[in-house]
């Protein structure tokens, strides 16, 4: 017997986050924290998707013959959503993305130090 369950938006978000956390390996220390942030924070997710677009074609779609074609997301359908292509990209490039974020943070901190102590 099927039942209809009414959920609030808040309940749905909690369920989605739980499913993501159960199906994603966060055990990789600081990189894992970056991946978790991207997967659960819409602003950070969009930043990651924008960064992936700078790397080239990464969104997989099947063409009419069933062959997989790759394209950039370009803020199109799926932008800001944690779908299959974004999860695959985060699995593959999450460490590199974390390193870019870390380097950018360290670079800006270093620049500030040099300006202050120059």
N, C-alpha and C positions, 0 to 999 in steps of 0.2 A: 504494500500500500504506500503510495506516495503522499507526502504531506508538503504543504507550502509553508515555508518559514519566512517570516518577515524580519529583515535585518536593517539596522540603521547603517548609515554610511560609516560611522565609527566602527561598528561591529565588522563590517566588510573589510575595512582597512586593516583591522587587527588580524583577521583571518588571512588576508593576502600576505601580510608581513610574516605571519607564522609559517605559511606554506613556503615562502621564499627562504626563510631561515632554515627550514628543515631540508630544503633541496639545494642548498648552496653551501659550499665549503668556505667557512669563515676562519678556519684554523690557521691561516697563514699570517698571523701577527698583525702588524700595521697594514700590510697589503689587504688582509682580510677586512680590516676596519674600513679601508677605502672602498672596497667592493661592496660592503654592507651599506655604506653611506650612499653610494651611487644607486644601489638597488632599492633603497627605501626613501630617498629624499628626491622629490621631483625636480628641484633646482639643480642638484648635483647630477641627476640622471641626464638632464638636458645638456649640461656642460660636457659630460662624457660622450654623449651622442654627437655633439658639435665637434669634439676632439677627434672622434672616430672619422667624421666626414673629412677632416684635414688629412687623414692617413690614406684615404681613397675609398674605393667601393667595398662595402662591407655588409650591406643588407641583402639577404638572400630572398629571391622570389623565383617561382617557377614560371617559365614562359608557356605559351600555348602548346608547345611540343613536350612539355614536362621537364625540359632542361633547366637547371638552376642558373639563374643570371644574378649578378651582383650589381648593386648601385649604391650611391650615397643616399642618406636619409633626407638631407636638405630640408629639414623641418617639415617634411611631408607626413602622410598618414603613419601613425606609430610614434611620432615625435613626443617625447615625454612619457612613453609607456615602456615598461620593462617586459618586452616580448622576447621571442626566441632568438632573433638576431642580436639584440642587445645583450642577452645573457651569454650567448656564444662569444661575442666580442669581449665581454668583461672577463669571461673565463680565459680567453686567449691573451688579451692585452691588459688585464687588470694590473699586473705587476709593473708593466711599462708605464701605465697611466699614473700609478702611485709614485713611481720614480719621477715623472714629470712634475707632479704636484709638489713632491718633496723638494725637488731642485728649484722650482719656482719660488717656493716658500723660503728656502735657504738663501736663494739668490736675492730676494727682496730684503730679507733680514740682514744679509751681508752688505748689501748696498746701503742700507740704513746705517749700519755700524761704520762703514767707511765714510759716509757723509758726516756722521757725528764725531768721528775720531780722526778725520782726514787732516 
